[in-house]
Amino acid sequence: MSVIAKELRSYPKIYHKLLLLYIIILAVYGSMFAYSGLFFLFINFAICFFVSMALYIDFNEPKFEKIINLWIQLSATYIMVSSILVLGWGYGFELFLLELIAINYASPLKNLVLKITLPLLQLTLFIILYFTFSGLDANYGSETIRHISFIFCFCMIALKFFVLQDNTSTISTLDIIATQKQNISYKNIAEIDYLTGLYNRAPMNEIISKHFKMLSNHQIRSLAIILCDIDNFKNVNDTYGHLVGDEVLKNFANIIATHCREYDIVARYGGEEFVILLPQTTESVAFNRAEEIRRTVEASELCTSQHIPITTSGGVAIYNPNTMHSVEDFIGKADTYLYEAKETGRNQIIWQHNAKGLAK
């Protein structure tokens, strides 16, 4: 599996969503059991609810995805089985046992024994419970309550599979982006910036054009761009010399690279101006990324031999096929915002939500 696929399978991208859906299920049924006086089930659901909430709030790193997956698998199996034992068959909890088997195959677990044992255990429980309870009448409430419970379970399962499918689609899309990025061949070394090792203007324009085609073919759903440059960079060269200026440029490029994902593309577009192309990214996410870069630059020493305060300004734009018909239109929109950032004080990021509409 590619690095991108591994990153997108991580907890923030899918297990965070699955855990949230699990919490909703626990809250709904826990409240129902408390109201109905089924305290054994209420206590089970309440314990699982609070543990799940703790995981949801505190565990915000990809390395915890295995813990979260295992927790959902084991705790959900237990409470679904206990619910069937108390309530009987037909409330929808039996569907969750089958659903957990499917989710297990999308899990990051590499332990084959555990990966095989869990679904076999769940399937065995399903078969035993089916032959034990499927022919019996409901133990709780009316047929209407049982039908409502079944429909709610079915809807939550459908939503979970939608989350899983969306995640799989995103992995596939970004693998395409990575492949295209790796397969772009350049005719000569002149198309790579010698100082920073980044792409320069010509290959970057080619890459943007390829992404336009991917948008039109619905291979990607959104495309954002950040255009930024170093404030008052001419003064740095004039005051400290070009060697210092080169050091600042290299360190500035390194900061940008550390804030970019595997599938983002960065180029030195000319002089002290840099372009960051962000596929599958909303404008707000791109703005936040640009702000992170700006704050890091402001807090960093970009020159080891001189204490030079360095800041950056930037413009952020999202591709709009109705108003942008070329690479120049796309970059031009971000350039307009960059111009406004320069004219209104520097050391800031401008996008459509804070732009004042200054003409260039």
C-alpha positions, 0 to 999 in steps of 0.5 A: 500500500502506498504512503498516501493510502496509509496516511488516509487510512489513519485515524483522523480520516476514517476511524474518527468518523466511525467512532463518532457514529458509534458514540451516537448509537451508544447515546441513543440506545443508552438513553432509551434503555435508561428511560425504559428501566433496562439498567443492565443494558444501560450500564453496558452502553454507558460504560462504552459511551464514556470510554469511546468519548475519551478516545474521541477527545484525546486520541488524535494521532494515527498511531491510535487507530489500531486501539480504536479499531480493536475497541470498536470491534470488541466492545460493539460485539459485546454490547450487541450480543448482550442486547440480543440476549436481553431484547431478542432478535429483530431489533437490528443489533444482529445487523451490527455483528455482520457489519463489524465483520466487513469493517474488520477487513478495512482495519489497519490490523496486521496481526493475521490471527486477530484479523481472522479470529475476530470475524470468525467469532462474530460470524459464529455468534451471529449463527448461534443467536440466529438459531436461538432467538430468530423464531421467538417473539420480541422480549421488549416493547411492541412490534413498532418499537422493534421496527423503529430500532431495526430501521435506525440500526440499518440507517447507521450501518448504511452511513458507516459503509458510506464513510468507508466507501468515501475513504476508499474512493479518496485513497484511490484518487490520491494514489492517482495523483501520486502516480502522476506526480512521480511519472512526470518526466522533465527533459532537462535539469533546467526545469528543476530549481538548482537552489531549492530542488523544487520544480520551477515555473514550466513543470509547475504549469504542466502539473496544474494543467494535468490537474485541470484534466483530472478535475474535468474527469472527476478524478479529483473534486477540488483543487486549491493553490497558495501563492506566497513570497518573502516580504522585503526580500530585495532588502535582504539581498541588498543589505546582506548579499546574495549568499545570505539571500540564497540561505533564506530562500533554501530555508523558506523552501524547507519550511514550506515542504515540511507543511505539505502532504505527500501529494501536494506539489511545491514550486519556486515560481520565480525569485522569492515567489513560491506556489503550492498546489493542493489537490483534494483540498478545500479553500479553508484548509488551504488557508489554514495551511498557508497560515501555518507556514506564515506563522512558522516563518515569522517564528524561525531564523532563516539565516544562521549568520545574521539575525534577520526578521523574515515574514511572508505574505500569501494569497489562497484561491480555489479552482473555479471552472466557471471563471478560470479557463487557464493556468494563468487565471488560476494563479492570477486569482491567488496573485491578486490576493497576494498583491492585496496582502502586500499592499495592506501591511504584509505578513498576512494571508488573503483569501476570498473571505478577508479580501477587500478587493483591491485592484492590481 
